[in-house]
Structure formats: C-alpha cells, structure tokens
C-alpha cells in the first residue's frame, strides 16, 4: 500500500524532486522509493502497515505529501555529489523531519 500510486504518483514524486532527478532513474526504482516512504509514515503515526489513512481521514493529504517528499529525497540521494541536488536533499530532509514530528504529535 502507498499513498502515491500509479503513473500520477510517479509524476508527482518526480516533480517533488524539483525535476532534478536523472532521466534514467527508472519508474521501478521510483516505485520502490515510494513503497519505502510509506512505512515511516505509518509507524510514526502509530498505524500498522495494513491500516493506511483513508481519503476521508484529515491526515490523508498530509501523509500523501509526506510520502512524496520522502520518496523524492531517497531518489535524489545517490546524485547528491551535485551541489544543487545536495541542497534539495537537505531541504527535503528538513521538511521531512518537521512533518514526521508534526504527524507524531
């Protein structure tokens, strides 16, 4: 289960990277990053991996946006030798820490 599924999810995560993600970064790799981003959201919010937020939950949109940020950061990390990408990873890291703390509280 993920919040950002299908081709729209892939497109949204690529946009979240600031369009800095290498063109050869495959959809399969990005799908794995999205799947990996789902777990910390569920765990920090005290939900199980089988109990995602539903579209009717107030947290749904927030969790979806957070999942995009985590997946984008994880996809960009291998390219962080580039200063512009390193700065984007840092920016995403800071937002993710704040967002996870907010969700936890």
Protein Blocks (a to p, Z undefined) as FASTA:
>chain_A
ZZbgcjklmmmmmmmnoomacfklcfklmmmmmmmmmmmmmmmnopafklccdfklmklm
mmmmmmmmmmmmmmmmmmmmpmklmmmmmmmmmmmmmmmmmmmZZ
